[in-house]
């Protein structure tokens, strides 16, 4: 966990990571608009859930 603290507590790195995560989420939302198959939609939802969990990484690393 100490290696992760270096990333999540460095404002420039953390902000860059969040920006990338939010860009990927926006891209997935656009993909979801183009698909109708429930299996694809569930997969996209899973990807978004995984990316959103990364946005909570700072709290998890710092608060245990």
N, CA, C and O atoms as a GROMACS GRO file, in nm:
protein
  256
    1UNK      N    1   0.081  -0.120   0.000
    1UNK     CA    2   0.000   0.000   0.000
    1UNK      C    3   0.086   0.127   0.000
    1UNK      O    4   0.041   0.231  -0.048
    2UNK      N    5   0.206   0.119   0.052
    2UNK     CA    6   0.288   0.240   0.059
    2UNK      C    7   0.322   0.293  -0.079
    2UNK      O    8   0.338   0.414  -0.097
    3UNK      N    9   0.334   0.204  -0.177
    3UNK     CA   10   0.361   0.250  -0.314
    3UNK      C   11   0.240   0.324  -0.371
    3UNK      O   12   0.255   0.419  -0.447
    4UNK      N   13   0.122   0.279  -0.335
    4UNK     CA   14   0.000   0.347  -0.382
    4UNK      C   15  -0.014   0.485  -0.319
    4UNK      O   16  -0.066   0.577  -0.382
    5UNK      N   17   0.032   0.500  -0.195
    5UNK     CA   18   0.022   0.630  -0.129
    5UNK      C   19   0.100   0.736  -0.206
    5UNK      O   20   0.062   0.854  -0.208
    6UNK      N   21   0.209   0.695  -0.269
    6UNK     CA   22   0.287   0.790  -0.347
    6UNK      C   23   0.206   0.847  -0.464
    6UNK      O   24   0.222   0.964  -0.500
    7UNK      N   25   0.121   0.765  -0.520
    7UNK     CA   26   0.040   0.810  -0.634
    7UNK      C   27  -0.083   0.888  -0.588
    7UNK      O   28  -0.111   0.997  -0.638
    8UNK      N   29  -0.156   0.832  -0.492
    8UNK     CA   30  -0.284   0.894  -0.454
    8UNK      C   31  -0.264   1.024  -0.376
    8UNK      O   32  -0.354   1.108  -0.372
    9UNK      N   33  -0.148   1.042  -0.316
    9UNK     CA   34  -0.123   1.165  -0.240
    9UNK      C   35  -0.044   1.268  -0.318
    9UNK      O   36  -0.015   1.376  -0.266
   10UNK      N   37  -0.009   1.237  -0.441
   10UNK     CA   38   0.056   1.333  -0.529
   10UNK      C   39  -0.055   1.396  -0.613
   10UNK      O   40  -0.114   1.331  -0.700
   11UNK      N   41  -0.083   1.523  -0.587
   11UNK     CA   42  -0.198   1.588  -0.650
   11UNK      C   43  -0.194   1.584  -0.803
   11UNK      O   44  -0.295   1.556  -0.866
   12UNK      N   45  -0.079   1.610  -0.862
   12UNK     CA   46  -0.070   1.608  -1.008
   12UNK      C   47  -0.099   1.470  -1.064
   12UNK      O   48  -0.174   1.456  -1.161
   13UNK      N   49  -0.040   1.367  -1.005
   13UNK     CA   50  -0.062   1.230  -1.053
   13UNK      C   51  -0.207   1.187  -1.030
   13UNK      O   52  -0.269   1.126  -1.117
   14UNK      N   53  -0.259   1.218  -0.912
   14UNK     CA   54  -0.396   1.178  -0.880
   14UNK      C   55  -0.496   1.246  -0.973
   14UNK      O   56  -0.588   1.182  -1.024
   15UNK      N   57  -0.478   1.375  -0.994
   15UNK     CA   58  -0.569   1.448  -1.082
   15UNK      C   59  -0.562   1.396  -1.226
   15UNK      O   60  -0.664   1.388  -1.294
   16UNK      N   61  -0.441   1.362  -1.272
   16UNK     CA   62  -0.426   1.307  -1.406
   16UNK      C   63  -0.494   1.172  -1.417
   16UNK      O   64  -0.557   1.141  -1.518
   17UNK      N   65  -0.482   1.092  -1.312
   17UNK     CA   66  -0.546   0.960  -1.313
   17UNK      C   67  -0.698   0.975  -1.314
   17UNK      O   68  -0.766   0.905  -1.389
   18UNK      N   69  -0.751   1.065  -1.232
   18UNK     CA   70  -0.896   1.087  -1.231
   18UNK      C   71  -0.946   1.137  -1.366
   18UNK      O   72  -1.051   1.094  -1.413
   19UNK      N   73  -0.871   1.226  -1.428
   19UNK     CA   74  -0.911   1.277  -1.559
   19UNK      C   75  -0.920   1.163  -1.660
   19UNK      O   76  -1.015   1.156  -1.738
   20UNK      N   77  -0.821   1.075  -1.659
   20UNK     CA   78  -0.822   0.960  -1.750
   20UNK      C   79  -0.939   0.868  -1.721
   20UNK      O   80  -1.004   0.820  -1.814
   21UNK      N   81  -0.966   0.844  -1.595
   21UNK     CA   82  -1.079   0.757  -1.557
   21UNK      C   83  -1.210   0.817  -1.608
   21UNK      O   84  -1.292   0.746  -1.666
   22UNK      N   85  -1.230   0.946  -1.585
   22UNK     CA   86  -1.355   1.010  -1.628
   22UNK      C   87  -1.368   1.014  -1.780
   22UNK      O   88  -1.479   1.004  -1.833
   23UNK      N   89  -1.257   1.028  -1.852
   23UNK     CA   90  -1.261   1.022  -1.998
   23UNK      C   91  -1.303   0.882  -2.045
   23UNK      O   92  -1.382   0.868  -2.138
   24UNK      N   93  -1.250   0.781  -1.978
   24UNK     CA   94  -1.287   0.643  -2.015
   24UNK      C   95  -1.433   0.615  -1.985
   24UNK      O   96  -1.501   0.547  -2.062
   25UNK      N   97  -1.483   0.666  -1.873
   25UNK     CA   98  -1.624   0.647  -1.840
   25UNK      C   99  -1.712   0.715  -1.945
   25UNK      O  100  -1.812   0.658  -1.988
   26UNK      N  101  -1.675   0.835  -1.986
   26UNK     CA  102  -1.752   0.906  -2.089
   26UNK      C  103  -1.751   0.827  -2.220
   26UNK      O  104  -1.853   0.819  -2.288
   27UNK      N  105  -1.636   0.770  -2.255
   27UNK     CA  106  -1.627   0.690  -2.378
   27UNK      C  107  -1.717   0.568  -2.368
   27UNK      O  108  -1.784   0.533  -2.465
   28UNK      N  109  -1.720   0.503  -2.254
   28UNK     CA  110  -1.805   0.385  -2.236
   28UNK      C  111  -1.951   0.423  -2.246
   28UNK      O  112  -2.031   0.349  -2.304
   29UNK      N  113  -1.988   0.539  -2.190
   29UNK     CA  114  -2.127   0.584  -2.203
   29UNK      C  115  -2.166   0.600  -2.350
   29UNK      O  116  -2.276   0.564  -2.390
   30UNK      N  117  -2.075   0.654  -2.430
   30UNK     CA  118  -2.103   0.669  -2.573
   30UNK      C  119  -2.118   0.533  -2.639
   30UNK      O  120  -2.204   0.515  -2.725
   31UNK      N  121  -2.036   0.437  -2.599
   31UNK     CA  122  -2.048   0.303  -2.655
   31UNK      C  123  -2.182   0.240  -2.617
   31UNK      O  124  -2.246   0.173  -2.698
   32UNK      N  125  -2.224   0.263  -2.494
   32UNK     CA  126  -2.350   0.206  -2.447
   32UNK      C  127  -2.468   0.253  -2.532
   32UNK      O  128  -2.564   0.179  -2.552
   33UNK      N  129  -2.460   0.375  -2.580
   33UNK     CA  130  -2.569   0.429  -2.662
   33UNK      C  131  -2.583   0.356  -2.795
   33UNK      O  132  -2.688   0.361  -2.858
   34UNK      N  133  -2.476   0.289  -2.838
   34UNK     CA  134  -2.476   0.224  -2.969
   34UNK      C  135  -2.510   0.076  -2.963
   34UNK      O  136  -2.526   0.012  -3.068
   35UNK      N  137  -2.520   0.020  -2.844
   35UNK     CA  138  -2.545  -0.124  -2.831
   35UNK      C  139  -2.682  -0.148  -2.770
   35UNK      O  140  -2.731  -0.069  -2.690
   36UNK      N  141  -2.742  -0.258  -2.812
   36UNK     CA  142  -2.873  -0.295  -2.759
   36UNK      C  143  -2.870  -0.430  -2.687
   36UNK      O  144  -2.959  -0.459  -2.608
   37UNK      N  145  -2.770  -0.510  -2.713
   37UNK     CA  146  -2.761  -0.642  -2.653
   37UNK      C  147  -2.739  -0.629  -2.502
   37UNK      O  148  -2.644  -0.564  -2.459
   38UNK      N  149  -2.826  -0.691  -2.421
   38UNK     CA  150  -2.810  -0.680  -2.276
   38UNK      C  151  -2.673  -0.726  -2.226
   38UNK      O  152  -2.620  -0.669  -2.130
   39UNK      N  153  -2.616  -0.826  -2.287
   39UNK     CA  154  -2.484  -0.874  -2.243
   39UNK      C  155  -2.378  -0.766  -2.259
   39UNK      O  156  -2.292  -0.749  -2.172
   40UNK      N  157  -2.385  -0.692  -2.370
   40UNK     CA  158  -2.291  -0.582  -2.391
   40UNK      C  159  -2.313  -0.471  -2.288
   40UNK      O  160  -2.217  -0.417  -2.232
   41UNK      N  161  -2.440  -0.439  -2.263
   41UNK     CA  162  -2.470  -0.334  -2.166
   41UNK      C  163  -2.423  -0.372  -2.026
   41UNK      O  164  -2.371  -0.287  -1.954
   42UNK      N  165  -2.440  -0.498  -1.988
   42UNK     CA  166  -2.392  -0.544  -1.857
   42UNK      C  167  -2.240  -0.534  -1.849
   42UNK      O  168  -2.185  -0.498  -1.745
   43UNK      N  169  -2.173  -0.567  -1.959
   43UNK     CA  170  -2.027  -0.559  -1.961
   43UNK      C  171  -1.982  -0.414  -1.944
   43UNK      O  172  -1.888  -0.386  -1.869
   44UNK      N  173  -2.048  -0.324  -2.014
   44UNK     CA  174  -2.014  -0.182  -2.002
   44UNK      C  175  -2.039  -0.133  -1.859
   44UNK      O  176  -1.960  -0.056  -1.804
   45UNK      N  177  -2.150  -0.177  -1.800
   45UNK     CA  178  -2.178  -0.138  -1.662
   45UNK      C  179  -2.068  -0.188  -1.568
   45UNK      O  180  -2.029  -0.117  -1.475
   46UNK      N  181  -2.020  -0.307  -1.592
   46UNK     CA  182  -1.911  -0.361  -1.511
   46UNK      C  183  -1.784  -0.281  -1.526
   46UNK      O  184  -1.712  -0.257  -1.429
   47UNK      N  185  -1.756  -0.238  -1.649
   47UNK     CA  186  -1.636  -0.155  -1.672
   47UNK      C  187  -1.648  -0.023  -1.597
   47UNK      O  188  -1.552   0.023  -1.535
   48UNK      N  189  -1.765   0.037  -1.602
   48UNK     CA  190  -1.785   0.165  -1.532
   48UNK      C  191  -1.773   0.145  -1.382
   48UNK      O  192  -1.714   0.228  -1.312
   49UNK      N  193  -1.828   0.036  -1.331
   49UNK     CA  194  -1.819   0.008  -1.188
   49UNK      C  195  -1.673  -0.006  -1.146
   49UNK      O  196  -1.633   0.046  -1.042
   50UNK      N  197  -1.594  -0.076  -1.225
   50UNK     CA  198  -1.452  -0.094  -1.193
   50UNK      C  199  -1.378   0.040  -1.196
   50UNK      O  200  -1.296   0.068  -1.108
   51UNK      N  201  -1.406   0.122  -1.296
   51UNK     CA  202  -1.341   0.253  -1.304
   51UNK      C  203  -1.383   0.343  -1.188
   51UNK      O  204  -1.299   0.413  -1.131
   52UNK      N  205  -1.511   0.340  -1.152
   52UNK     CA  206  -1.556   0.423  -1.039
   52UNK      C  207  -1.493   0.378  -0.908
   52UNK      O  208  -1.468   0.459  -0.820
   53UNK      N  209  -1.466   0.248  -0.895
   53UNK     CA  210  -1.401   0.200  -0.773
   53UNK      C  211  -1.259   0.256  -0.763
   53UNK      O  212  -1.208   0.276  -0.653
   54UNK      N  213  -1.196   0.280  -0.877
   54UNK     CA  214  -1.061   0.338  -0.875
   54UNK      C  215  -1.065   0.483  -0.826
   54UNK      O  216  -0.967   0.531  -0.769
   55UNK      N  217  -1.176   0.552  -0.846
   55UNK     CA  218  -1.186   0.690  -0.798
   55UNK      C  219  -1.190   0.695  -0.646
   55UNK      O  220  -1.165   0.800  -0.587
   56UNK      N  221  -1.222   0.583  -0.583
   56UNK     CA  222  -1.229   0.576  -0.437
   56UNK      C  223  -1.100   0.521  -0.377
   56UNK      O  224  -1.091   0.501  -0.256
   57UNK      N  225  -1.001   0.497  -0.461
   57UNK     CA  226  -0.876   0.437  -0.416
   57UNK      C  227  -0.804   0.524  -0.313
   57UNK      O  228  -0.746   0.471  -0.218
   58UNK      N  229  -0.807   0.654  -0.331
   58UNK     CA  230  -0.738   0.744  -0.238
   58UNK      C  231  -0.789   0.725  -0.095
   58UNK      O  232  -0.711   0.713  -0.001
   59UNK      N  233  -0.921   0.723  -0.080
   59UNK     CA  234  -0.979   0.704   0.054
   59UNK      C  235  -0.943   0.568   0.112
   59UNK      O  236  -0.912   0.557   0.231
   60UNK      N  237  -0.947   0.467   0.029
   60UNK     CA  238  -0.917   0.331   0.077
   60UNK      C  239  -0.772   0.321   0.122
   60UNK      O  240  -0.743   0.262   0.226
   61UNK      N  241  -0.680   0.378   0.045
   61UNK     CA  242  -0.537   0.370   0.078
   61UNK      C  243  -0.508   0.451   0.204
   61UNK      O  244  -0.434   0.405   0.292
   62UNK      N  245  -0.564   0.569   0.214
   62UNK     CA  246  -0.533   0.657   0.327
   62UNK      C  247  -0.607   0.623   0.455
   62UNK      O  248  -0.559   0.652   0.565
   63UNK      N  249  -0.724   0.563   0.443
   63UNK     CA  250  -0.806   0.534   0.562
   63UNK      C  251  -0.812   0.386   0.595
   63UNK      O  252  -0.880   0.345   0.689
   64UNK      N  253  -0.743   0.307   0.517
   64UNK     CA  254  -0.734   0.164   0.546
   64UNK      C  255  -0.851   0.087   0.506
   64UNK      O  256  -0.855  -0.034   0.525
   0.00000   0.00000   0.00000
